[in-house]
Amino acid sequence: MLAPQRSLLQPYRLRWSALTSLQQPPWLLTLGGLHAKWSTCFGRHFARRRFCSTCRAADFLTLETAQYYMARVVGPLIQEAGYFEGVRLPQPRIYSQILDNLNKAALVGFPHTEIGERLKSA
């Protein structure tokens, strides 16, 4: 079963846990969880066949964890180098926007180095 967020799966988890006759409970996942499970099962296989012989499966981060790491990279640039000084958004929102833009660039298939120019021209 797929749901847009984990909290919406809680009633189903409670119901399935009450049914003790099931040996293997069904997968109750978000789309991100499905992707992570798929990558765990098949990612290493495809990475070796398609990309390189020593590749490992992808690591998945929650939005909060991704923002934490983005803060460690971008935070000093905001504080010390004055990046985004004209932007009137809270820093966590800036991190989310950067992550969103990187994800969209990867999905559509253009280099991350083009994001700035594409945003300016839009």
N, CA, C and O atoms as CSV, one atom per row, in Angstrom:
chain,resi,resn,atom,element,x,y,z
A,1,MET,N,N,0.837,-1.158,0.000
A,1,MET,CA,C,0.000,0.000,0.000
A,1,MET,C,C,0.891,1.233,0.000
A,1,MET,O,O,1.874,1.297,0.738
A,2,LEU,N,N,0.549,2.197,-0.817
A,2,LEU,CA,C,1.298,3.451,-0.897
A,2,LEU,C,C,0.472,4.591,-0.313
A,2,LEU,O,O,-0.748,4.642,-0.471
A,3,ALA,N,N,1.159,5.497,0.361
A,3,ALA,CA,C,0.523,6.696,0.906
A,3,ALA,C,C,1.487,7.863,0.716
A,3,ALA,O,O,2.696,7.654,0.616
A,4,PRO,N,N,0.970,9.084,0.664
A,4,PRO,CA,C,1.845,10.238,0.448
A,4,PRO,C,C,2.755,10.555,1.637
A,4,PRO,O,O,3.796,11.188,1.460
A,5,GLN,N,N,2.380,10.126,2.843
A,5,GLN,CA,C,3.229,10.354,4.012
A,5,GLN,C,C,3.040,9.221,5.009
A,5,GLN,O,O,1.990,8.580,5.051
A,6,ARG,N,N,4.074,8.986,5.811
A,6,ARG,CA,C,4.076,7.839,6.715
A,6,ARG,C,C,2.960,7.888,7.755
A,6,ARG,O,O,2.413,6.849,8.127
A,7,SER,N,N,2.625,9.072,8.220
A,7,SER,CA,C,1.587,9.165,9.260
A,7,SER,C,C,0.240,8.625,8.779
A,7,SER,O,O,-0.549,8.138,9.589
A,8,LEU,N,N,-0.033,8.703,7.486
A,8,LEU,CA,C,-1.294,8.189,6.956
A,8,LEU,C,C,-1.330,6.666,6.921
A,8,LEU,O,O,-2.402,6.078,6.771
A,9,LEU,N,N,-0.186,6.027,7.055
A,9,LEU,CA,C,-0.127,4.568,7.065
A,9,LEU,C,C,-0.341,3.976,8.460
A,9,LEU,O,O,-0.551,2.770,8.593
A,10,GLN,N,N,-0.291,4.804,9.486
A,10,GLN,CA,C,-0.371,4.316,10.860
A,10,GLN,C,C,-1.632,3.501,11.146
A,10,GLN,O,O,-1.522,2.446,11.770
A,11,PRO,N,N,-2.812,3.926,10.729
A,11,PRO,CA,C,-4.000,3.090,10.995
A,11,PRO,C,C,-3.891,1.689,10.371
A,11,PRO,O,O,-4.347,0.705,10.954
A,12,TYR,N,N,-3.288,1.616,9.195
A,12,TYR,CA,C,-3.127,0.320,8.537
A,12,TYR,C,C,-2.101,-0.543,9.268
A,12,TYR,O,O,-2.273,-1.756,9.393
A,13,ARG,N,N,-1.031,0.095,9.750
A,13,ARG,CA,C,-0.036,-0.649,10.532
A,13,ARG,C,C,-0.665,-1.254,11.783
A,13,ARG,O,O,-0.423,-2.414,12.117
A,14,LEU,N,N,-1.471,-0.454,12.464
A,14,LEU,CA,C,-2.133,-0.942,13.677
A,14,LEU,C,C,-3.078,-2.101,13.363
A,14,LEU,O,O,-3.135,-3.083,14.104
A,15,ARG,N,N,-3.806,-1.982,12.277
A,15,ARG,CA,C,-4.753,-3.040,11.899
A,15,ARG,C,C,-4.014,-4.321,11.526
A,15,ARG,O,O,-4.412,-5.407,11.944
A,16,TRP,N,N,-2.950,-4.205,10.749
A,16,TRP,CA,C,-2.199,-5.387,10.326
A,16,TRP,C,C,-1.497,-6.052,11.502
A,16,TRP,O,O,-1.369,-7.276,11.542
A,17,SER,N,N,-1.043,-5.249,12.457
A,17,SER,CA,C,-0.383,-5.849,13.616
A,17,SER,C,C,-1.381,-6.617,14.481
A,17,SER,O,O,-0.997,-7.542,15.197
A,18,ALA,N,N,-2.666,-6.237,14.420
A,18,ALA,CA,C,-3.695,-6.957,15.166
A,18,ALA,C,C,-3.996,-8.322,14.538
A,18,ALA,O,O,-4.460,-9.236,15.220
A,19,LEU,N,N,-3.729,-8.453,13.241
A,19,LEU,CA,C,-3.960,-9.724,12.546
A,19,LEU,C,C,-2.698,-10.572,12.638
A,19,LEU,O,O,-1.828,-10.489,11.771
A,20,THR,N,N,-2.599,-11.365,13.659
A,20,THR,CA,C,-1.364,-12.120,13.918
A,20,THR,C,C,-1.211,-13.341,13.033
A,20,THR,O,O,-0.150,-13.965,13.040
A,21,SER,N,N,-2.236,-13.703,12.271
A,21,SER,CA,C,-2.139,-14.902,11.436
A,21,SER,C,C,-1.247,-14.683,10.211
A,21,SER,O,O,-0.852,-15.650,9.561
A,22,LEU,N,N,-0.933,-13.464,9.898
A,22,LEU,CA,C,-0.088,-13.194,8.726
A,22,LEU,C,C,1.378,-13.420,9.064
A,22,LEU,O,O,1.893,-12.859,10.031
A,23,GLN,N,N,2.042,-14.235,8.273
A,23,GLN,CA,C,3.473,-14.462,8.464
A,23,GLN,C,C,4.277,-13.240,8.031
A,23,GLN,O,O,5.182,-12.792,8.734
A,24,GLN,N,N,3.933,-12.721,6.879
A,24,GLN,CA,C,4.644,-11.559,6.335
A,24,GLN,C,C,3.644,-10.438,6.114
A,24,GLN,O,O,2.758,-10.572,5.270
A,25,PRO,N,N,3.758,-9.333,6.849
A,25,PRO,CA,C,2.823,-8.230,6.640
A,25,PRO,C,C,3.059,-7.569,5.281
A,25,PRO,O,O,4.157,-7.650,4.730
A,26,PRO,N,N,2.038,-6.924,4.748
A,26,PRO,CA,C,2.216,-6.241,3.462
A,26,PRO,C,C,3.127,-5.025,3.619
A,26,PRO,O,O,3.336,-4.513,4.718
A,27,TRP,N,N,3.649,-4.593,2.504
A,27,TRP,CA,C,4.465,-3.382,2.517
A,27,TRP,C,C,3.541,-2.182,2.616
A,27,TRP,O,O,2.641,-2.011,1.795
A,28,LEU,N,N,3.765,-1.359,3.616
A,28,LEU,CA,C,3.050,-0.100,3.790
A,28,LEU,C,C,4.093,0.990,3.644
A,28,LEU,O,O,4.885,1.228,4.555
A,29,LEU,N,N,4.092,1.656,2.487
A,29,LEU,CA,C,5.205,2.529,2.137
A,29,LEU,C,C,4.746,3.867,1.580
A,29,LEU,O,O,3.628,4.007,1.084
A,30,THR,N,N,5.628,4.833,1.674
A,30,THR,CA,C,5.491,6.067,0.910
A,30,THR,C,C,6.196,5.825,-0.419
A,30,THR,O,O,6.863,4.806,-0.594
A,31,LEU,N,N,6.051,6.750,-1.342
A,31,LEU,CA,C,6.737,6.588,-2.621
A,31,LEU,C,C,8.248,6.560,-2.416
A,31,LEU,O,O,8.954,5.789,-3.066
A,32,GLY,N,N,8.742,7.409,-1.504
A,32,GLY,CA,C,10.171,7.392,-1.192
A,32,GLY,C,C,10.600,6.062,-0.586
A,32,GLY,O,O,11.679,5.557,-0.893
A,33,GLY,N,N,9.758,5.496,0.275
A,33,GLY,CA,C,10.052,4.197,0.872
A,33,GLY,C,C,10.074,3.091,-0.162
A,33,GLY,O,O,10.914,2.193,-0.099
A,34,LEU,N,N,9.144,3.149,-1.125
A,34,LEU,CA,C,9.125,2.165,-2.201
A,34,LEU,C,C,10.407,2.261,-3.027
A,34,LEU,O,O,11.006,1.247,-3.384
A,35,HIS,N,N,10.810,3.475,-3.319
A,35,HIS,CA,C,12.037,3.676,-4.084
A,35,HIS,C,C,13.250,3.150,-3.322
A,35,HIS,O,O,14.118,2.501,-3.906
A,36,ALA,N,N,13.311,3.423,-2.039
A,36,ALA,CA,C,14.430,2.937,-1.227
A,36,ALA,C,C,14.439,1.415,-1.172
A,36,ALA,O,O,15.501,0.801,-1.274
A,37,LYS,N,N,13.270,0.799,-1.013
A,37,LYS,CA,C,13.195,-0.666,-0.968
A,37,LYS,C,C,13.593,-1.260,-2.316
A,37,LYS,O,O,14.320,-2.252,-2.366
A,38,TRP,N,N,13.126,-0.664,-3.401
A,38,TRP,CA,C,13.494,-1.126,-4.737
A,38,TRP,C,C,15.001,-1.014,-4.934
A,38,TRP,O,O,15.638,-1.935,-5.445
A,39,SER,N,N,15.556,0.102,-4.532
A,39,SER,CA,C,16.998,0.299,-4.703
A,39,SER,C,C,17.800,-0.669,-3.857
A,39,SER,O,O,18.863,-1.127,-4.275
A,40,THR,N,N,17.298,-0.986,-2.662
A,40,THR,CA,C,17.989,-1.957,-1.822
A,40,THR,C,C,17.989,-3.322,-2.497
A,40,THR,O,O,18.994,-4.033,-2.488
A,41,CYS,N,N,16.851,-3.677,-3.079
A,41,CYS,CA,C,16.744,-4.990,-3.716
A,41,CYS,C,C,17.537,-5.075,-5.020
A,41,CYS,O,O,18.228,-6.064,-5.261
A,42,PHE,N,N,17.440,-4.051,-5.854
A,42,PHE,CA,C,17.982,-4.140,-7.199
A,42,PHE,C,C,19.092,-3.149,-7.515
A,42,PHE,O,O,19.775,-3.292,-8.529
A,43,GLY,N,N,19.279,-2.157,-6.674
A,43,GLY,CA,C,20.227,-1.080,-6.985
A,43,GLY,C,C,21.641,-1.545,-7.224
A,43,GLY,O,O,22.272,-1.118,-8.190
A,44,ARG,N,N,22.160,-2.415,-6.366
A,44,ARG,CA,C,23.532,-2.884,-6.518
A,44,ARG,C,C,23.702,-3.643,-7.826
A,44,ARG,O,O,24.713,-3.496,-8.512
A,45,HIS,N,N,22.714,-4.450,-8.163
A,45,HIS,CA,C,22.760,-5.227,-9.408
A,45,HIS,C,C,22.848,-4.303,-10.623
A,45,HIS,O,O,23.693,-4.498,-11.497
A,46,PHE,N,N,21.966,-3.293,-10.673
A,46,PHE,CA,C,21.978,-2.384,-11.813
A,46,PHE,C,C,23.215,-1.505,-11.823
A,46,PHE,O,O,23.746,-1.197,-12.890
A,47,ALA,N,N,23.676,-1.102,-10.658
A,47,ALA,CA,C,24.876,-0.261,-10.589
A,47,ALA,C,C,26.066,-1.011,-11.170
A,47,ALA,O,O,26.842,-0.433,-11.931
A,48,ARG,N,N,26.225,-2.278,-10.831
A,48,ARG,CA,C,27.356,-3.060,-11.347
A,48,ARG,C,C,27.251,-3.282,-12.846
A,48,ARG,O,O,28.246,-3.198,-13.567
A,49,ARG,N,N,26.055,-3.562,-13.305
A,49,ARG,CA,C,25.885,-3.862,-14.723
A,49,ARG,C,C,25.981,-2.624,-15.589
A,49,ARG,O,O,26.459,-2.691,-16.722
A,50,ARG,N,N,25.534,-1.504,-15.071
A,50,ARG,CA,C,25.398,-0.330,-15.921
A,50,ARG,C,C,26.482,0.713,-15.706
A,50,ARG,O,O,26.908,1.365,-16.659
A,51,PHE,N,N,26.933,0.881,-14.476
A,51,PHE,CA,C,27.809,2.004,-14.191
A,51,PHE,C,C,29.243,1.587,-13.891
A,51,PHE,O,O,30.164,2.013,-14.588
A,52,CYS,N,N,29.442,0.782,-12.894
A,52,CYS,CA,C,30.799,0.378,-12.555
A,52,CYS,C,C,30.773,-0.901,-11.741
A,52,CYS,O,O,29.731,-1.272,-11.201
A,53,SER,N,N,31.886,-1.567,-11.648
A,53,SER,CA,C,31.929,-2.857,-10.969
A,53,SER,C,C,32.038,-2.720,-9.451
A,53,SER,O,O,31.773,-3.685,-8.734
A,54,THR,N,N,32.418,-1.555,-8.946
A,54,THR,CA,C,32.598,-1.396,-7.502
A,54,THR,C,C,31.522,-0.513,-6.870
A,54,THR,O,O,31.635,-0.158,-5.696
A,55,CYS,N,N,30.480,-0.153,-7.625
A,55,CYS,CA,C,29.427,0.719,-7.094
A,55,CYS,C,C,28.660,0.015,-5.993
A,55,CYS,O,O,28.510,-1.207,-5.999
A,56,ARG,N,N,28.185,0.796,-5.061
A,56,ARG,CA,C,27.352,0.269,-3.992
A,56,ARG,C,C,25.953,0.846,-4.140
A,56,ARG,O,O,25.737,1.789,-4.902
A,57,ALA,N,N,25.026,0.285,-3.422
A,57,ALA,CA,C,23.652,0.774,-3.477
A,57,ALA,C,C,23.577,2.197,-2.937
A,57,ALA,O,O,24.410,2.612,-2.132
A,58,ALA,N,N,22.579,2.932,-3.385
A,58,ALA,CA,C,22.416,4.325,-2.971
A,58,ALA,C,C,22.027,4.419,-1.504
A,58,ALA,O,O,21.370,3.530,-0.963
A,59,ASP,N,N,22.441,5.501,-0.874
A,59,ASP,CA,C,22.001,5.825,0.476
A,59,ASP,C,C,20.849,6.818,0.363
A,59,ASP,O,O,20.915,7.764,-0.422
A,60,PHE,N,N,19.803,6.604,1.141
A,60,PHE,CA,C,18.652,7.481,1.089
A,60,PHE,C,C,18.573,8.309,2.358
A,60,PHE,O,O,18.822,7.823,3.461
A,61,LEU,N,N,18.222,9.568,2.173
A,61,LEU,CA,C,18.101,10.495,3.284
A,61,LEU,C,C,16.657,10.974,3.377
A,61,LEU,O,O,15.977,11.126,2.362
A,62,THR,N,N,16.204,11.206,4.577
A,62,THR,CA,C,14.920,11.877,4.747
A,62,THR,C,C,15.134,13.352,4.389
A,62,THR,O,O,16.271,13.810,4.271
A,63,LEU,N,N,14.054,14.074,4.221
A,63,LEU,CA,C,14.173,15.500,3.927
A,63,LEU,C,C,14.931,16.215,5.037
A,63,LEU,O,O,15.755,17.089,4.769
A,64,GLU,N,N,14.652,15.845,6.278
A,64,GLU,CA,C,15.315,16.496,7.409
A,64,GLU,C,C,16.817,16.220,7.411
A,64,GLU,O,O,17.615,17.117,7.682
A,65,THR,N,N,17.199,14.987,7.112
A,65,THR,CA,C,18.620,14.644,7.071
A,65,THR,C,C,19.308,15.335,5.906
A,65,THR,O,O,20.428,15.826,6.046
A,66,ALA,N,N,18.647,15.378,4.761
A,66,ALA,CA,C,19.212,16.068,3.603
A,66,ALA,C,C,19.396,17.553,3.900
A,66,ALA,O,O,20.400,18.146,3.504
A,67,GLN,N,N,18.425,18.157,4.599
A,67,GLN,CA,C,18.555,19.564,4.970
A,67,GLN,C,C,19.704,19.764,5.956
A,67,GLN,O,O,20.410,20.770,5.889
A,68,TYR,N,N,19.890,18.830,6.851
A,68,TYR,CA,C,21.002,18.921,7.809
A,68,TYR,C,C,22.340,18.965,7.063
A,68,TYR,O,O,23.184,19.817,7.343
A,69,TYR,N,N,22.527,18.057,6.126
A,69,TYR,CA,C,23.779,18.038,5.375
A,69,TYR,C,C,23.906,19.257,4.460
A,69,TYR,O,O,25.002,19.785,4.268
A,70,MET,N,N,22.783,19.699,3.898
A,70,MET,CA,C,22.820,20.899,3.062
A,70,MET,C,C,23.213,22.104,3.917
A,70,MET,O,O,23.949,22.974,3.451
A,71,ALA,N,N,22.737,22.166,5.151
A,71,ALA,CA,C,23.100,23.264,6.049
A,71,ALA,C,C,24.599,23.265,6.329
A,71,ALA,O,O,25.210,24.328,6.445
A,72,ARG,N,N,25.183,22.096,6.436
A,72,ARG,CA,C,26.627,22.019,6.693
A,72,ARG,C,C,27.436,22.489,5.489
A,72,ARG,O,O,28.542,23.007,5.648
A,73,VAL,N,N,26.898,22.313,4.293
A,73,VAL,CA,C,27.603,22.735,3.079
A,73,VAL,C,C,27.302,24.193,2.750
A,73,VAL,O,O,28.216,24.984,2.517
A,74,VAL,N,N,26.023,24.545,2.732
A,74,VAL,CA,C,25.602,25.872,2.268
A,74,VAL,C,C,25.591,26.906,3.390
A,74,VAL,O,O,25.777,28.096,3.136
A,75,GLY,N,N,25.376,26.465,4.625
A,75,GLY,CA,C,25.307,27.391,5.757
A,75,GLY,C,C,26.489,28.340,5.840
A,75,GLY,O,O,26.286,29.547,5.973
A,76,PRO,N,N,27.726,27.835,5.766
A,76,PRO,CA,C,28.870,28.748,5.801
A,76,PRO,C,C,28.902,29.728,4.626
A,76,PRO,O,O,29.362,30.859,4.780
A,77,LEU,N,N,28.423,29.310,3.470
A,77,LEU,CA,C,28.392,30.220,2.321
A,77,LEU,C,C,27.381,31.344,2.547
A,77,LEU,O,O,27.599,32.477,2.116
A,78,ILE,N,N,26.294,31.032,3.212
A,78,ILE,CA,C,25.292,32.057,3.521
A,78,ILE,C,C,25.843,33.009,4.580
A,78,ILE,O,O,25.736,34.228,4.437
A,79,GLN,N,N,26.430,32.456,5.641
A,79,GLN,CA,C,26.910,33.272,6.756
A,79,GLN,C,C,28.144,34.089,6.403
A,79,GLN,O,O,28.210,35.279,6.710
A,80,GLU,N,N,29.123,33.459,5.758
A,80,GLU,CA,C,30.422,34.108,5.559
A,80,GLU,C,C,30.592,34.759,4.187
A,80,GLU,O,O,31.222,35.810,4.074
A,81,ALA,N,N,30.035,34.142,3.150
A,81,ALA,CA,C,30.261,34.659,1.801
A,81,ALA,C,C,29.094,35.485,1.276
A,81,ALA,O,O,29.187,36.063,0.193
A,82,GLY,N,N,27.989,35.550,2.034
A,82,GLY,CA,C,26.876,36.390,1.628
A,82,GLY,C,C,25.988,35.814,0.536
A,82,GLY,O,O,25.235,36.555,-0.095
A,83,TYR,N,N,26.061,34.506,0.299
A,83,TYR,CA,C,25.173,33.893,-0.689
A,83,TYR,C,C,23.731,34.091,-0.252
A,83,TYR,O,O,23.442,34.067,0.945
A,84,PHE,N,N,22.834,34.285,-1.186
A,84,PHE,CA,C,21.394,34.412,-0.961
A,84,PHE,C,C,21.040,35.595,-0.064
A,84,PHE,O,O,19.992,35.573,0.582
A,85,GLU,N,N,21.882,36.626,-0.006
A,85,GLU,CA,C,21.576,37.729,0.899
A,85,GLU,C,C,20.354,38.521,0.463
A,85,GLU,O,O,19.743,39.198,1.290
A,86,GLY,N,N,19.982,38.459,-0.793
A,86,GLY,CA,C,18.778,39.148,-1.254
A,86,GLY,C,C,17.524,38.304,-1.124
A,86,GLY,O,O,16.431,38.773,-1.441
A,87,VAL,N,N,17.659,37.086,-0.670
A,87,VAL,CA,C,16.520,36.168,-0.558
A,87,VAL,C,C,15.923,36.291,0.839
A,87,VAL,O,O,16.640,36.207,1.836
A,88,ARG,N,N,14.630,36.486,0.908
A,88,ARG,CA,C,13.942,36.664,2.181
A,88,ARG,C,C,13.211,35.387,2.607
A,88,ARG,O,O,12.000,35.401,2.827
A,89,LEU,N,N,13.934,34.321,2.716
A,89,LEU,CA,C,13.371,33.052,3.169
A,89,LEU,C,C,14.177,32.539,4.354
A,89,LEU,O,O,15.367,32.831,4.465
A,90,PRO,N,N,13.545,31.784,5.233
A,90,PRO,CA,C,14.314,31.149,6.308
A,90,PRO,C,C,15.318,30.158,5.703
A,90,PRO,O,O,15.065,29.568,4.653
A,91,GLN,N,N,16.443,29.988,6.370
A,91,GLN,CA,C,17.481,29.116,5.821
A,91,GLN,C,C,17.001,27.697,5.543
A,91,GLN,O,O,17.358,27.155,4.497
A,92,PRO,N,N,16.210,27.055,6.412
A,92,PRO,CA,C,15.744,25.706,6.065
A,92,PRO,C,C,14.953,25.675,4.758
A,92,PRO,O,O,15.016,24.695,4.016
A,93,ARG,N,N,14.220,26.732,4.478
A,93,ARG,CA,C,13.458,26.802,3.215
A,93,ARG,C,C,14.413,26.936,2.032
A,93,ARG,O,O,14.169,26.356,0.974
A,94,ILE,N,N,15.482,27.685,2.197
A,94,ILE,CA,C,16.491,27.800,1.135
A,94,ILE,C,C,17.100,26.432,0.861
A,94,ILE,O,O,17.279,26.051,-0.296
A,95,TYR,N,N,17.420,25.685,1.925
A,95,TYR,CA,C,17.984,24.347,1.749
A,95,TYR,C,C,17.008,23.442,1.001
A,95,TYR,O,O,17.412,22.673,0.128
A,96,SER,N,N,15.725,23.536,1.345
A,96,SER,CA,C,14.709,22.723,0.664
A,96,SER,C,C,14.629,23.080,-0.813
A,96,SER,O,O,14.513,22.197,-1.663
A,97,GLN,N,N,14.690,24.372,-1.122
A,97,GLN,CA,C,14.622,24.806,-2.515
A,97,GLN,C,C,15.842,24.314,-3.303
A,97,GLN,O,O,15.712,23.882,-4.448
A,98,ILE,N,N,17.013,24.380,-2.690
A,98,ILE,CA,C,18.221,23.884,-3.359
A,98,ILE,C,C,18.079,22.387,-3.634
A,98,ILE,O,O,18.363,21.928,-4.741
A,99,LEU,N,N,17.642,21.629,-2.632
A,99,LEU,CA,C,17.450,20.189,-2.815
A,99,LEU,C,C,16.416,19.903,-3.896
A,99,LEU,O,O,16.607,19.011,-4.723
A,100,ASP,N,N,15.327,20.657,-3.890
A,100,ASP,CA,C,14.286,20.474,-4.888
A,100,ASP,C,C,14.823,20.741,-6.294
A,100,ASP,O,O,14.541,19.988,-7.226
A,101,ASN,N,N,15.585,21.802,-6.437
A,101,ASN,CA,C,16.155,22.121,-7.748
A,101,ASN,C,C,17.155,21.057,-8.208
A,101,ASN,O,O,17.194,20.709,-9.388
A,102,LEU,N,N,17.955,20.547,-7.287
A,102,LEU,CA,C,18.896,19.481,-7.641
A,102,LEU,C,C,18.160,18.213,-8.061
A,102,LEU,O,O,18.548,17.552,-9.024
A,103,ASN,N,N,17.090,17.877,-7.329
A,103,ASN,CA,C,16.294,16.700,-7.688
A,103,ASN,C,C,15.656,16.853,-9.063
A,103,ASN,O,O,15.668,15.918,-9.863
A,104,LYS,N,N,15.100,18.024,-9.338
A,104,LYS,CA,C,14.459,18.251,-10.635
A,104,LYS,C,C,15.473,18.219,-11.768
A,104,LYS,O,O,15.185,17.689,-12.841
A,105,ALA,N,N,16.647,18.776,-11.544
A,105,ALA,CA,C,17.691,18.729,-12.573
A,105,ALA,C,C,18.085,17.287,-12.869
A,105,ALA,O,O,18.261,16.909,-14.028
A,106,ALA,N,N,18.223,16.486,-11.814
A,106,ALA,CA,C,18.581,15.079,-12.016
A,106,ALA,C,C,17.467,14.327,-12.731
A,106,ALA,O,O,17.734,13.487,-13.590
A,107,LEU,N,N,16.224,14.625,-12.381
A,107,LEU,CA,C,15.090,13.938,-12.986
A,107,LEU,C,C,14.958,14.268,-14.468
A,107,LEU,O,O,14.740,13.380,-15.292
A,108,VAL,N,N,15.091,15.551,-14.803
A,108,VAL,CA,C,14.933,15.978,-16.187
A,108,VAL,C,C,16.182,15.654,-17.008
A,108,VAL,O,O,16.102,15.426,-18.215
A,109,GLY,N,N,17.338,15.637,-16.337
A,109,GLY,CA,C,18.549,15.223,-17.020
A,109,GLY,C,C,19.434,16.353,-17.510
A,109,GLY,O,O,20.167,16.179,-18.483
A,110,PHE,N,N,19.385,17.500,-16.863
A,110,PHE,CA,C,20.333,18.544,-17.223
A,110,PHE,C,C,21.318,18.740,-16.083
A,110,PHE,O,O,20.996,18.432,-14.935
A,111,PRO,N,N,22.517,19.246,-16.373
A,111,PRO,CA,C,23.545,19.387,-15.340
A,111,PRO,C,C,23.133,20.375,-14.249
A,111,PRO,O,O,22.445,21.360,-14.512
A,112,HIS,N,N,23.563,20.095,-13.036
A,112,HIS,CA,C,23.243,20.989,-11.912
A,112,HIS,C,C,23.857,22.369,-12.099
A,112,HIS,O,O,23.392,23.341,-11.504
A,113,THR,N,N,24.881,22.458,-12.907
A,113,THR,CA,C,25.532,23.742,-13.142
A,113,THR,C,C,24.656,24.697,-13.955
A,113,THR,O,O,24.955,25.889,-14.028
A,114,GLU,N,N,23.587,24.197,-14.563
A,114,GLU,CA,C,22.685,25.040,-15.349
A,114,GLU,C,C,21.497,25.568,-14.537
A,114,GLU,O,O,20.719,26.374,-15.047
A,115,ILE,N,N,21.346,25.132,-13.295
A,115,ILE,CA,C,20.169,25.500,-12.509
A,115,ILE,C,C,20.051,27.009,-12.371
A,115,ILE,O,O,18.979,27.569,-12.603
A,116,GLY,N,N,21.131,27.671,-11.999
A,116,GLY,CA,C,21.091,29.123,-11.792
A,116,GLY,C,C,20.640,29.883,-13.019
A,116,GLY,O,O,19.773,30.753,-12.932
A,117,GLU,N,N,21.219,29.563,-14.159
A,117,GLU,CA,C,20.849,30.255,-15.404
A,117,GLU,C,C,19.401,29.979,-15.792
A,117,GLU,O,O,18.698,30.868,-16.271
A,118,ARG,N,N,18.963,28.746,-15.582
A,118,ARG,CA,C,17.576,28.407,-15.918
A,118,ARG,C,C,16.604,29.171,-15.018
A,118,ARG,O,O,15.565,29.636,-15.487
A,119,LEU,N,N,16.932,29.305,-13.729
A,119,LEU,CA,C,16.054,30.044,-12.830
A,119,LEU,C,C,16.036,31.530,-13.188
A,119,LEU,O,O,14.986,32.170,-13.148
A,120,LYS,N,N,17.200,32.072,-13.537
A,120,LYS,CA,C,17.241,33.489,-13.909
A,120,LYS,C,C,16.454,33.765,-15.161
A,120,LYS,O,O,15.772,34.786,-15.249
A,121,SER,N,N,16.534,32.869,-16.145
A,121,SER,CA,C,15.820,33.094,-17.407
A,121,SER,C,C,14.319,32.876,-17.261
A,121,SER,O,O,13.537,33.383,-18.067
A,122,ALA,N,N,13.914,32.133,-16.248
A,122,ALA,CA,C,12.463,31.913,-16.049
A,122,ALA,C,C,11.855,33.157,-15.442
A,122,ALA,O,O,10.651,33.195,-15.190
